[in-house]
Amino acid sequence: MREFRVPQKIPKIPTSTNKSIRFPNDVIEQVEAAITGTDCTFSAFVIEAVRVALDNLREQQEKEKP
């Protein structure tokens, strides 16, 4: 299982599409606290977190295959 770490550099993102998403205020506050003092943006943090979650989900599904 891959661990999430705050990205130290803003990754270069290939082509992208703008999506609007609502976050609970407490989650926004926690993310902003986590990235304080880093070069990481809110978007970069969320993108990395989603990638880690997808990797972990894929690993879990592969383990469950008969």
mmCIF file as Biopython writes it, N, C-alpha, C and O atoms, coordinates in Angstrom:
data_model
#
loop_
_atom_site.group_PDB
_atom_site.id
_atom_site.type_symbol
_atom_site.label_atom_id
_atom_site.label_alt_id
_atom_site.label_comp_id
_atom_site.label_asym_id
_atom_site.label_entity_id
_atom_site.label_seq_id
_atom_site.pdbx_PDB_ins_code
_atom_site.Cartn_x
_atom_site.Cartn_y
_atom_site.Cartn_z
_atom_site.occupancy
_atom_site.B_iso_or_equiv
_atom_site.auth_seq_id
_atom_site.auth_asym_id
_atom_site.pdbx_PDB_model_num
ATOM 1   N N  . MET A ? 1  ? 0.844   -1.173  0.000   1.0 0.0 1  A 1 
ATOM 2   C CA . MET A ? 1  ? 0.000   0.000   0.000   1.0 0.0 1  A 1 
ATOM 3   C C  . MET A ? 1  ? 0.893   1.240   0.000   1.0 0.0 1  A 1 
ATOM 4   O O  . MET A ? 1  ? 1.829   1.349   0.792   1.0 0.0 1  A 1 
ATOM 5   N N  . ARG A ? 2  ? 0.595   2.141   -0.873  1.0 0.0 2  A 1 
ATOM 6   C CA . ARG A ? 2  ? 1.377   3.364   -1.010  1.0 0.0 2  A 1 
ATOM 7   C C  . ARG A ? 2  ? 0.938   4.385   0.035   1.0 0.0 2  A 1 
ATOM 8   O O  . ARG A ? 2  ? -0.255  4.559   0.283   1.0 0.0 2  A 1 
ATOM 9   N N  . GLU A ? 3  ? 1.905   5.052   0.639   1.0 0.0 3  A 1 
ATOM 10  C CA . GLU A ? 3  ? 1.597   6.085   1.617   1.0 0.0 3  A 1 
ATOM 11  C C  . GLU A ? 3  ? 1.509   7.430   0.938   1.0 0.0 3  A 1 
ATOM 12  O O  . GLU A ? 3  ? 2.198   7.689   -0.048  1.0 0.0 3  A 1 
ATOM 13  N N  . PHE A ? 4  ? 0.652   8.287   1.476   1.0 0.0 4  A 1 
ATOM 14  C CA . PHE A ? 4  ? 0.537   9.637   0.948   1.0 0.0 4  A 1 
ATOM 15  C C  . PHE A ? 4  ? 1.551   10.537  1.609   1.0 0.0 4  A 1 
ATOM 16  O O  . PHE A ? 4  ? 1.713   10.509  2.829   1.0 0.0 4  A 1 
ATOM 17  N N  . ARG A ? 5  ? 2.232   11.333  0.814   1.0 0.0 5  A 1 
ATOM 18  C CA . ARG A ? 5  ? 3.145   12.345  1.326   1.0 0.0 5  A 1 
ATOM 19  C C  . ARG A ? 5  ? 2.856   13.648  0.614   1.0 0.0 5  A 1 
ATOM 20  O O  . ARG A ? 5  ? 2.534   13.660  -0.574  1.0 0.0 5  A 1 
ATOM 21  N N  . VAL A ? 6  ? 2.972   14.742  1.341   1.0 0.0 6  A 1 
ATOM 22  C CA . VAL A ? 6  ? 2.746   16.053  0.733   1.0 0.0 6  A 1 
ATOM 23  C C  . VAL A ? 6  ? 3.779   16.244  -0.372  1.0 0.0 6  A 1 
ATOM 24  O O  . VAL A ? 6  ? 4.978   16.143  -0.115  1.0 0.0 6  A 1 
ATOM 25  N N  . PRO A ? 7  ? 3.334   16.517  -1.597  1.0 0.0 7  A 1 
ATOM 26  C CA . PRO A ? 7  ? 4.285   16.745  -2.681  1.0 0.0 7  A 1 
ATOM 27  C C  . PRO A ? 7  ? 5.174   17.942  -2.358  1.0 0.0 7  A 1 
ATOM 28  O O  . PRO A ? 7  ? 4.674   18.997  -1.968  1.0 0.0 7  A 1 
ATOM 29  N N  . GLN A ? 8  ? 6.473   17.790  -2.514  1.0 0.0 8  A 1 
ATOM 30  C CA . GLN A ? 8  ? 7.405   18.870  -2.229  1.0 0.0 8  A 1 
ATOM 31  C C  . GLN A ? 8  ? 7.493   19.865  -3.376  1.0 0.0 8  A 1 
ATOM 32  O O  . GLN A ? 8  ? 7.794   21.040  -3.169  1.0 0.0 8  A 1 
ATOM 33  N N  . LYS A ? 9  ? 7.234   19.393  -4.561  1.0 0.0 9  A 1 
ATOM 34  C CA . LYS A ? 9  ? 7.246   20.264  -5.730  1.0 0.0 9  A 1 
ATOM 35  C C  . LYS A ? 9  ? 5.909   20.134  -6.436  1.0 0.0 9  A 1 
ATOM 36  O O  . LYS A ? 9  ? 5.266   19.085  -6.398  1.0 0.0 9  A 1 
ATOM 37  N N  . ILE A ? 10 ? 5.515   21.189  -7.063  1.0 0.0 10 A 1 
ATOM 38  C CA . ILE A ? 10 ? 4.282   21.151  -7.823  1.0 0.0 10 A 1 
ATOM 39  C C  . ILE A ? 10 ? 4.546   20.310  -9.079  1.0 0.0 10 A 1 
ATOM 40  O O  . ILE A ? 10 ? 5.374   20.675  -9.913  1.0 0.0 10 A 1 
ATOM 41  N N  . PRO A ? 11 ? 3.841   19.188  -9.204  1.0 0.0 11 A 1 
ATOM 42  C CA . PRO A ? 11 ? 4.102   18.324  -10.364 1.0 0.0 11 A 1 
ATOM 43  C C  . PRO A ? 11 ? 3.611   18.966  -11.654 1.0 0.0 11 A 1 
ATOM 44  O O  . PRO A ? 11 ? 2.632   19.714  -11.668 1.0 0.0 11 A 1 
ATOM 45  N N  . LYS A ? 12 ? 4.310   18.657  -12.723 1.0 0.0 12 A 1 
ATOM 46  C CA . LYS A ? 12 ? 3.845   19.100  -14.035 1.0 0.0 12 A 1 
ATOM 47  C C  . LYS A ? 12 ? 2.729   18.156  -14.443 1.0 0.0 12 A 1 
ATOM 48  O O  . LYS A ? 12 ? 2.931   16.950  -14.589 1.0 0.0 12 A 1 
ATOM 49  N N  . ILE A ? 13 ? 1.575   18.717  -14.621 1.0 0.0 13 A 1 
ATOM 50  C CA . ILE A ? 13 ? 0.409   17.913  -14.937 1.0 0.0 13 A 1 
ATOM 51  C C  . ILE A ? 13 ? 0.159   17.969  -16.435 1.0 0.0 13 A 1 
ATOM 52  O O  . ILE A ? 13 ? 0.076   19.048  -17.023 1.0 0.0 13 A 1 
ATOM 53  N N  . PRO A ? 14 ? 0.040   16.793  -17.046 1.0 0.0 14 A 1 
ATOM 54  C CA . PRO A ? 14 ? -0.278  16.777  -18.472 1.0 0.0 14 A 1 
ATOM 55  C C  . PRO A ? 14 ? -1.657  17.402  -18.684 1.0 0.0 14 A 1 
ATOM 56  O O  . PRO A ? 14 ? -2.235  17.959  -17.751 1.0 0.0 14 A 1 
ATOM 57  N N  . THR A ? 15 ? -2.167  17.316  -19.863 1.0 0.0 15 A 1 
ATOM 58  C CA . THR A ? 15 ? -3.450  17.943  -20.148 1.0 0.0 15 A 1 
ATOM 59  C C  . THR A ? 15 ? -4.433  17.663  -19.023 1.0 0.0 15 A 1 
ATOM 60  O O  . THR A ? 15 ? -4.451  16.579  -18.440 1.0 0.0 15 A 1 
ATOM 61  N N  . SER A ? 16 ? -5.228  18.643  -18.743 1.0 0.0 16 A 1 
ATOM 62  C CA . SER A ? 16 ? -6.156  18.488  -17.622 1.0 0.0 16 A 1 
ATOM 63  C C  . SER A ? 16 ? -7.492  19.138  -17.963 1.0 0.0 16 A 1 
ATOM 64  O O  . SER A ? 16 ? -7.614  19.905  -18.918 1.0 0.0 16 A 1 
ATOM 65  N N  . THR A ? 17 ? -8.473  18.808  -17.159 1.0 0.0 17 A 1 
ATOM 66  C CA . THR A ? 17 ? -9.805  19.350  -17.293 1.0 0.0 17 A 1 
ATOM 67  C C  . THR A ? 17 ? -10.206 19.951  -15.959 1.0 0.0 17 A 1 
ATOM 68  O O  . THR A ? 17 ? -9.973  19.350  -14.910 1.0 0.0 17 A 1 
ATOM 69  N N  . ASN A ? 18 ? -10.791 21.097  -15.988 1.0 0.0 18 A 1 
ATOM 70  C CA . ASN A ? 18 ? -11.234 21.750  -14.779 1.0 0.0 18 A 1 
ATOM 71  C C  . ASN A ? 18 ? -12.495 21.070  -14.258 1.0 0.0 18 A 1 
ATOM 72  O O  . ASN A ? 18 ? -13.459 20.900  -15.005 1.0 0.0 18 A 1 
ATOM 73  N N  . LYS A ? 19 ? -12.498 20.683  -12.993 1.0 0.0 19 A 1 
ATOM 74  C CA . LYS A ? 19 ? -13.662 20.088  -12.339 1.0 0.0 19 A 1 
ATOM 75  C C  . LYS A ? 19 ? -13.940 20.881  -11.073 1.0 0.0 19 A 1 
ATOM 76  O O  . LYS A ? 19 ? -13.019 21.261  -10.350 1.0 0.0 19 A 1 
ATOM 77  N N  . SER A ? 20 ? -15.182 21.120  -10.821 1.0 0.0 20 A 1 
ATOM 78  C CA . SER A ? 20 ? -15.572 21.815  -9.603  1.0 0.0 20 A 1 
ATOM 79  C C  . SER A ? 20 ? -16.001 20.770  -8.582  1.0 0.0 20 A 1 
ATOM 80  O O  . SER A ? 20 ? -16.787 19.874  -8.891  1.0 0.0 20 A 1 
ATOM 81  N N  . ILE A ? 21 ? -15.480 20.890  -7.361  1.0 0.0 21 A 1 
ATOM 82  C CA . ILE A ? 21 ? -15.814 19.924  -6.315  1.0 0.0 21 A 1 
ATOM 83  C C  . ILE A ? 21 ? -15.975 20.670  -5.000  1.0 0.0 21 A 1 
ATOM 84  O O  . ILE A ? 21 ? -15.241 21.619  -4.722  1.0 0.0 21 A 1 
ATOM 85  N N  . ARG A ? 22 ? -16.915 20.248  -4.210  1.0 0.0 22 A 1 
ATOM 86  C CA . ARG A ? 22 ? -17.138 20.865  -2.906  1.0 0.0 22 A 1 
ATOM 87  C C  . ARG A ? 22 ? -16.459 20.015  -1.837  1.0 0.0 22 A 1 
ATOM 88  O O  . ARG A ? 22 ? -16.593 18.792  -1.814  1.0 0.0 22 A 1 
ATOM 89  N N  . PHE A ? 23 ? -15.732 20.688  -0.957  1.0 0.0 23 A 1 
ATOM 90  C CA . PHE A ? 23 ? -15.083 20.033  0.165   1.0 0.0 23 A 1 
ATOM 91  C C  . PHE A ? 23 ? -15.701 20.544  1.457   1.0 0.0 23 A 1 
ATOM 92  O O  . PHE A ? 23 ? -16.038 21.724  1.552   1.0 0.0 23 A 1 
ATOM 93  N N  . PRO A ? 24 ? -15.855 19.684  2.445   1.0 0.0 24 A 1 
ATOM 94  C CA . PRO A ? 24 ? -16.275 20.179  3.751   1.0 0.0 24 A 1 
ATOM 95  C C  . PRO A ? 24 ? -15.207 21.153  4.281   1.0 0.0 24 A 1 
ATOM 96  O O  . PRO A ? 24 ? -14.013 20.963  4.049   1.0 0.0 24 A 1 
ATOM 97  N N  . ASN A ? 25 ? -15.649 22.180  4.983   1.0 0.0 25 A 1 
ATOM 98  C CA . ASN A ? 25 ? -14.717 23.196  5.473   1.0 0.0 25 A 1 
ATOM 99  C C  . ASN A ? 25 ? -13.613 22.614  6.340   1.0 0.0 25 A 1 
ATOM 100 O O  . ASN A ? 25 ? -12.473 23.076  6.282   1.0 0.0 25 A 1 
ATOM 101 N N  . ASP A ? 26 ? -13.936 21.600  7.148   1.0 0.0 26 A 1 
ATOM 102 C CA . ASP A ? 26 ? -12.899 21.030  8.006   1.0 0.0 26 A 1 
ATOM 103 C C  . ASP A ? 26 ? -11.816 20.331  7.196   1.0 0.0 26 A 1 
ATOM 104 O O  . ASP A ? 26 ? -10.650 20.337  7.591   1.0 0.0 26 A 1 
ATOM 105 N N  . VAL A ? 27 ? -12.187 19.728  6.063   1.0 0.0 27 A 1 
ATOM 106 C CA . VAL A ? 27 ? -11.195 19.084  5.201   1.0 0.0 27 A 1 
ATOM 107 C C  . VAL A ? 27 ? -10.299 20.144  4.557   1.0 0.0 27 A 1 
ATOM 108 O O  . VAL A ? 27 ? -9.084  19.965  4.473   1.0 0.0 27 A 1 
ATOM 109 N N  . ILE A ? 28 ? -10.889 21.231  4.109   1.0 0.0 28 A 1 
ATOM 110 C CA . ILE A ? 28 ? -10.106 22.323  3.522   1.0 0.0 28 A 1 
ATOM 111 C C  . ILE A ? 28 ? -9.103  22.845  4.541   1.0 0.0 28 A 1 
ATOM 112 O O  . ILE A ? 28 ? -7.934  23.059  4.217   1.0 0.0 28 A 1 
ATOM 113 N N  . GLU A ? 29 ? -9.557  23.048  5.766   1.0 0.0 29 A 1 
ATOM 114 C CA . GLU A ? 29 ? -8.668  23.548  6.813   1.0 0.0 29 A 1 
ATOM 115 C C  . GLU A ? 29 ? -7.512  22.581  7.083   1.0 0.0 29 A 1 
ATOM 116 O O  . GLU A ? 29 ? -6.375  23.007  7.285   1.0 0.0 29 A 1 
ATOM 117 N N  . GLN A ? 30 ? -7.810  21.283  7.083   1.0 0.0 30 A 1 
ATOM 118 C CA . GLN A ? 30 ? -6.771  20.288  7.338   1.0 0.0 30 A 1 
ATOM 119 C C  . GLN A ? 30 ? -5.754  20.239  6.202   1.0 0.0 30 A 1 
ATOM 120 O O  . GLN A ? 30 ? -4.553  20.126  6.451   1.0 0.0 30 A 1 
ATOM 121 N N  . VAL A ? 31 ? -6.223  20.322  4.962   1.0 0.0 31 A 1 
ATOM 122 C CA . VAL A ? 31 ? -5.307  20.318  3.818   1.0 0.0 31 A 1 
ATOM 123 C C  . VAL A ? 31 ? -4.446  21.570  3.850   1.0 0.0 31 A 1 
ATOM 124 O O  . VAL A ? 31 ? -3.231  21.491  3.669   1.0 0.0 31 A 1 
ATOM 125 N N  . GLU A ? 32 ? -5.058  22.714  4.076   1.0 0.0 32 A 1 
ATOM 126 C CA . GLU A ? 32 ? -4.288  23.957  4.117   1.0 0.0 32 A 1 
ATOM 127 C C  . GLU A ? 32 ? -3.249  23.932  5.230   1.0 0.0 32 A 1 
ATOM 128 O O  . GLU A ? 32 ? -2.148  24.455  5.059   1.0 0.0 32 A 1 
ATOM 129 N N  . ALA A ? 33 ? -3.586  23.334  6.366   1.0 0.0 33 A 1 
ATOM 130 C CA . ALA A ? 33 ? -2.616  23.212  7.456   1.0 0.0 33 A 1 
ATOM 131 C C  . ALA A ? 33 ? -1.470  22.286  7.057   1.0 0.0 33 A 1 
ATOM 132 O O  . ALA A ? 33 ? -0.312  22.543  7.388   1.0 0.0 33 A 1 
ATOM 133 N N  . ALA A ? 34 ? -1.798  21.208  6.345   1.0 0.0 34 A 1 
ATOM 134 C CA . ALA A ? 34 ? -0.777  20.238  5.937   1.0 0.0 34 A 1 
ATOM 135 C C  . ALA A ? 34 ? 0.205   20.820  4.927   1.0 0.0 34 A 1 
ATOM 136 O O  . ALA A ? 34 ? 1.375   20.440  4.920   1.0 0.0 34 A 1 
ATOM 137 N N  . ILE A ? 35 ? -0.248  21.729  4.082   1.0 0.0 35 A 1 
ATOM 138 C CA . ILE A ? 35 ? 0.633   22.268  3.037   1.0 0.0 35 A 1 
ATOM 139 C C  . ILE A ? 35 ? 1.292   23.580  3.441   1.0 0.0 35 A 1 
ATOM 140 O O  . ILE A ? 35 ? 2.096   24.126  2.685   1.0 0.0 35 A 1 
ATOM 141 N N  . THR A ? 36 ? 0.961   24.092  4.619   1.0 0.0 36 A 1 
ATOM 142 C CA . THR A ? 36 ? 1.581   25.329  5.083   1.0 0.0 36 A 1 
ATOM 143 C C  . THR A ? 36 ? 3.094   25.160  5.149   1.0 0.0 36 A 1 
ATOM 144 O O  . THR A ? 36 ? 3.598   24.189  5.714   1.0 0.0 36 A 1 
ATOM 145 N N  . GLY A ? 37 ? 3.804   26.110  4.570   1.0 0.0 37 A 1 
ATOM 146 C CA . GLY A ? 37 ? 5.262   26.074  4.593   1.0 0.0 37 A 1 
ATOM 147 C C  . GLY A ? 37 ? 5.883   25.219  3.506   1.0 0.0 37 A 1 
ATOM 148 O O  . GLY A ? 37 ? 7.099   25.026  3.482   1.0 0.0 37 A 1 
ATOM 149 N N  . THR A ? 38 ? 5.064   24.710  2.613   1.0 0.0 38 A 1 
ATOM 150 C CA . THR A ? 38 ? 5.587   23.912  1.496   1.0 0.0 38 A 1 
ATOM 151 C C  . THR A ? 38 ? 5.301   24.660  0.196   1.0 0.0 38 A 1 
ATOM 152 O O  . THR A ? 38 ? 4.593   25.667  0.187   1.0 0.0 38 A 1 
ATOM 153 N N  . ASP A ? 39 ? 5.860   24.155  -0.892  1.0 0.0 39 A 1 
ATOM 154 C CA . ASP A ? 39 ? 5.577   24.719  -2.217  1.0 0.0 39 A 1 
ATOM 155 C C  . ASP A ? 39 ? 4.376   24.037  -2.855  1.0 0.0 39 A 1 
ATOM 156 O O  . ASP A ? 39 ? 4.089   24.252  -4.032  1.0 0.0 39 A 1 
ATOM 157 N N  . CYS A ? 40 ? 3.681   23.223  -2.090  1.0 0.0 40 A 1 
ATOM 158 C CA . CYS A ? 40 ? 2.550   22.452  -2.606  1.0 0.0 40 A 1 
ATOM 159 C C  . CYS A ? 40 ? 1.288   23.303  -2.629  1.0 0.0 40 A 1 
ATOM 160 O O  . CYS A ? 40 ? 1.005   24.047  -1.690  1.0 0.0 40 A 1 
ATOM 161 N N  . THR A ? 41 ? 0.542   23.181  -3.706  1.0 0.0 41 A 1 
ATOM 162 C CA . THR A ? 41 ? -0.742  23.867  -3.800  1.0 0.0 41 A 1 
ATOM 163 C C  . THR A ? 41 ? -1.855  22.937  -3.329  1.0 0.0 41 A 1 
ATOM 164 O O  . THR A ? 41 ? -1.659  21.728  -3.202  1.0 0.0 41 A 1 
ATOM 165 N N  . PHE A ? 42 ? -3.014  23.514  -3.075  1.0 0.0 42 A 1 
ATOM 166 C CA . PHE A ? 42 ? -4.179  22.719  -2.686  1.0 0.0 42 A 1 
ATOM 167 C C  . PHE A ? 42 ? -4.481  21.680  -3.761  1.0 0.0 42 A 1 
ATOM 168 O O  . PHE A ? 42 ? -4.709  20.509  -3.459  1.0 0.0 42 A 1 
ATOM 169 N N  . SER A ? 43 ? -4.479  22.116  -5.008  1.0 0.0 43 A 1 
ATOM 170 C CA . SER A ? 43 ? -4.786  21.199  -6.117  1.0 0.0 43 A 1 
ATOM 171 C C  . SER A ? 43 ? -3.776  20.069  -6.216  1.0 0.0 43 A 1 
ATOM 172 O O  . SER A ? 43 ? -4.159  18.915  -6.406  1.0 0.0 43 A 1 
ATOM 173 N N  . ALA A ? 44 ? -2.490  20.384  -6.092  1.0 0.0 44 A 1 
ATOM 174 C CA . ALA A ? 44 ? -1.461  19.345  -6.177  1.0 0.0 44 A 1 
ATOM 175 C C  . ALA A ? 44 ? -1.630  18.323  -5.058  1.0 0.0 44 A 1 
ATOM 176 O O  . ALA A ? 44 ? -1.458  17.123  -5.270  1.0 0.0 44 A 1 
ATOM 177 N N  . PHE A ? 45 ? -1.968  18.806  -3.871  1.0 0.0 45 A 1 
ATOM 178 C CA . PHE A ? 45 ? -2.187  17.918  -2.735  1.0 0.0 45 A 1 
ATOM 179 C C  . PHE A ? 45 ? -3.351  16.969  -3.015  1.0 0.0 45 A 1 
ATOM 180 O O  . PHE A ? 45 ? -3.235  15.760  -2.814  1.0 0.0 45 A 1 
ATOM 181 N N  . VAL A ? 46 ? -4.465  17.517  -3.477  1.0 0.0 46 A 1 
ATOM 182 C CA . VAL A ? 46 ? -5.655  16.709  -3.731  1.0 0.0 46 A 1 
ATOM 183 C C  . VAL A ? 46 ? -5.397  15.712  -4.859  1.0 0.0 46 A 1 
ATOM 184 O O  . VAL A ? 46 ? -5.814  14.557  -4.767  1.0 0.0 46 A 1 
ATOM 185 N N  . ILE A ? 47 ? -4.723  16.138  -5.905  1.0 0.0 47 A 1 
ATOM 186 C CA . ILE A ? 47 ? -4.416  15.233  -7.021  1.0 0.0 47 A 1 
ATOM 187 C C  . ILE A ? 47 ? -3.562  14.070  -6.548  1.0 0.0 47 A 1 
ATOM 188 O O  . ILE A ? 47 ? -3.832  12.922  -6.902  1.0 0.0 47 A 1 
ATOM 189 N N  . GLU A ? 48 ? -2.541  14.348  -5.756  1.0 0.0 48 A 1 
ATOM 190 C CA . GLU A ? 48 ? -1.677  13.278  -5.246  1.0 0.0 48 A 1 
ATOM 191 C C  . GLU A ? 48 ? -2.460  12.350  -4.327  1.0 0.0 48 A 1 
ATOM 192 O O  . GLU A ? 48 ? -2.283  11.133  -4.387  1.0 0.0 48 A 1 
ATOM 193 N N  . ALA A ? 49 ? -3.319  12.901  -3.483  1.0 0.0 49 A 1 
ATOM 194 C CA . ALA A ? 49 ? -4.127  12.074  -2.581  1.0 0.0 49 A 1 
ATOM 195 C C  . ALA A ? 49 ? -5.050  11.145  -3.368  1.0 0.0 49 A 1 
ATOM 196 O O  . ALA A ? 49 ? -5.213  9.980   -3.005  1.0 0.0 49 A 1 
ATOM 197 N N  . VAL A ? 50 ? -5.646  11.648  -4.429  1.0 0.0 50 A 1 
ATOM 198 C CA . VAL A ? 50 ? -6.530  10.821  -5.256  1.0 0.0 50 A 1 
ATOM 199 C C  . VAL A ? 50 ? -5.720  9.738   -5.969  1.0 0.0 50 A 1 
ATOM 200 O O  . VAL A ? 50 ? -6.170  8.596   -6.067  1.0 0.0 50 A 1 
ATOM 201 N N  . ARG A ? 51 ? -4.546  10.081  -6.462  1.0 0.0 51 A 1 
ATOM 202 C CA . ARG A ? 51 ? -3.706  9.072   -7.129  1.0 0.0 51 A 1 
ATOM 203 C C  . ARG A ? 51 ? -3.319  7.953   -6.163  1.0 0.0 51 A 1 
ATOM 204 O O  . ARG A ? 51 ? -3.358  6.778   -6.527  1.0 0.0 51 A 1 
ATOM 205 N N  . VAL A ? 52 ? -2.950  8.312   -4.947  1.0 0.0 52 A 1 
ATOM 206 C CA . VAL A ? 52 ? -2.605  7.308   -3.942  1.0 0.0 52 A 1 
ATOM 207 C C  . VAL A ? 52 ? -3.819  6.433   -3.646  1.0 0.0 52 A 1 
ATOM 208 O O  . VAL A ? 52 ? -3.697  5.211   -3.566  1.0 0.0 52 A 1 
ATOM 209 N N  . ALA A ? 53 ? -4.982  7.045   -3.483  1.0 0.0 53 A 1 
ATOM 210 C CA . ALA A ? 53 ? -6.199  6.282   -3.208  1.0 0.0 53 A 1 
ATOM 211 C C  . ALA A ? 53 ? -6.516  5.324   -4.356  1.0 0.0 53 A 1 
ATOM 212 O O  . ALA A ? 53 ? -6.895  4.177   -4.118  1.0 0.0 53 A 1 
ATOM 213 N N  . LEU A ? 54 ? -6.365  5.780   -5.583  1.0 0.0 54 A 1 
ATOM 214 C CA . LEU A ? 54 ? -6.629  4.918   -6.742  1.0 0.0 54 A 1 
ATOM 215 C C  . LEU A ? 54 ? -5.632  3.760   -6.816  1.0 0.0 54 A 1 
ATOM 216 O O  . LEU A ? 54 ? -6.019  2.629   -7.107  1.0 0.0 54 A 1 
ATOM 217 N N  . ASP A ? 55 ? -4.359  4.034   -6.556  1.0 0.0 55 A 1 
ATOM 218 C CA . ASP A ? 55 ? -3.341  2.971   -6.539  1.0 0.0 55 A 1 
ATOM 219 C C  . ASP A ? 55 ? -3.679  1.930   -5.477  1.0 0.0 55 A 1 
ATOM 220 O O  . ASP A ? 55 ? -3.610  0.728   -5.731  1.0 0.0 55 A 1 
ATOM 221 N N  . ASN A ? 56 ? -4.045  2.401   -4.282  1.0 0.0 56 A 1 
ATOM 222 C CA . ASN A ? 56 ? -4.372  1.484   -3.200  1.0 0.0 56 A 1 
ATOM 223 C C  . ASN A ? 56 ? -5.620  0.670   -3.520  1.0 0.0 56 A 1 
ATOM 224 O O  . ASN A ? 56 ? -5.678  -0.522  -3.217  1.0 0.0 56 A 1 
ATOM 225 N N  . LEU A ? 57 ? -6.608  1.295   -4.123  1.0 0.0 57 A 1 
ATOM 226 C CA . LEU A ? 57 ? -7.827  0.586   -4.519  1.0 0.0 57 A 1 
ATOM 227 C C  . LEU A ? 57 ? -7.509  -0.492  -5.556  1.0 0.0 57 A 1 
ATOM 228 O O  . LEU A ? 57 ? -8.005  -1.615  -5.467  1.0 0.0 57 A 1 
ATOM 229 N N  . ARG A ? 58 ? -6.680  -0.140  -6.537  1.0 0.0 58 A 1 
ATOM 230 C CA . ARG A ? 58 ? -6.292  -1.108  -7.571  1.0 0.0 58 A 1 
ATOM 231 C C  . ARG A ? 58 ? -5.557  -2.295  -6.942  1.0 0.0 58 A 1 
ATOM 232 O O  . ARG A ? 58 ? -5.823  -3.443  -7.298  1.0 0.0 58 A 1 
ATOM 233 N N  . GLU A ? 59 ? -4.637  -2.028  -6.012  1.0 0.0 59 A 1 
ATOM 234 C CA . GLU A ? 59 ? -3.910  -3.110  -5.335  1.0 0.0 59 A 1 
ATOM 235 C C  . GLU A ? 59 ? -4.877  -4.004  -4.567  1.0 0.0 59 A 1 
ATOM 236 O O  . GLU A ? 59 ? -4.751  -5.228  -4.598  1.0 0.0 59 A 1 
ATOM 237 N N  . GLN A ? 60 ? -5.831  -3.401  -3.886  1.0 0.0 60 A 1 
ATOM 238 C CA . GLN A ? 60 ? -6.810  -4.155  -3.113  1.0 0.0 60 A 1 
ATOM 239 C C  . GLN A ? 60 ? -7.656  -5.035  -4.029  1.0 0.0 60 A 1 
ATOM 240 O O  . GLN A ? 60 ? -7.925  -6.192  -3.707  1.0 0.0 60 A 1 
ATOM 241 N N  . GLN A ? 61 ? -8.071  -4.492  -5.161  1.0 0.0 61 A 1 
ATOM 242 C CA . GLN A ? 61 ? -8.892  -5.266  -6.102  1.0 0.0 61 A 1 
ATOM 243 C C  . GLN A ? 61 ? -8.098  -6.419  -6.695  1.0 0.0 61 A 1 
ATOM 244 O O  . GLN A ? 61 ? -8.656  -7.491  -6.925  1.0 0.0 61 A 1 
ATOM 245 N N  . GLU A ? 62 ? -6.817  -6.225  -6.947  1.0 0.0 62 A 1 
ATOM 246 C CA . GLU A ? 62 ? -5.982  -7.294  -7.500  1.0 0.0 62 A 1 
ATOM 247 C C  . GLU A ? 62 ? -5.808  -8.420  -6.498  1.0 0.0 62 A 1 
ATOM 248 O O  . GLU A ? 62 ? -5.756  -9.590  -6.877  1.0 0.0 62 A 1 
ATOM 249 N N  . LYS A ? 63 ? -5.717  -8.073  -5.218  1.0 0.0 63 A 1 
ATOM 250 C CA . LYS A ? 63 ? -5.576  -9.103  -4.171  1.0 0.0 63 A 1 
ATOM 251 C C  . LYS A ? 63 ? -6.855  -9.914  -4.020  1.0 0.0 63 A 1 
ATOM 252 O O  . LYS A ? 63 ? -6.807  -11.086 -3.647  1.0 0.0 63 A 1 
ATOM 253 N N  . GLU A ? 64 ? -7.993  -9.302  -4.305  1.0 0.0 64 A 1 
ATOM 254 C CA . GLU A ? 64 ? -9.288  -9.955  -4.131  1.0 0.0 64 A 1 
ATOM 255 C C  . GLU A ? 64 ? -9.666  -10.842 -5.317  1.0 0.0 64 A 1 
ATOM 256 O O  . GLU A ? 64 ? -10.611 -11.626 -5.223  1.0 0.0 64 A 1 
ATOM 257 N N  . LYS A ? 65 ? -8.944  -10.730 -6.424  1.0 0.0 65 A 1 
ATOM 258 C CA . LYS A ? 65 ? -9.256  -11.560 -7.599  1.0 0.0 65 A 1 
ATOM 259 C C  . LYS A ? 65 ? -8.957  -13.012 -7.262  1.0 0.0 65 A 1 
ATOM 260 O O  . LYS A ? 65 ? -7.948  -13.317 -6.627  1.0 0.0 65 A 1 
ATOM 261 N N  . PRO A ? 66 ? -9.861  -13.922 -7.702  1.0 0.0 66 A 1 
ATOM 262 C CA . PRO A ? 66 ? -9.639  -15.350 -7.424  1.0 0.0 66 A 1 
ATOM 263 C C  . PRO A ? 66 ? -8.481  -15.924 -8.194  1.0 0.0 66 A 1 
ATOM 264 O O  . PRO A ? 66 ? -8.179  -17.110 -8.061  1.0 0.0 66 A 1 
#
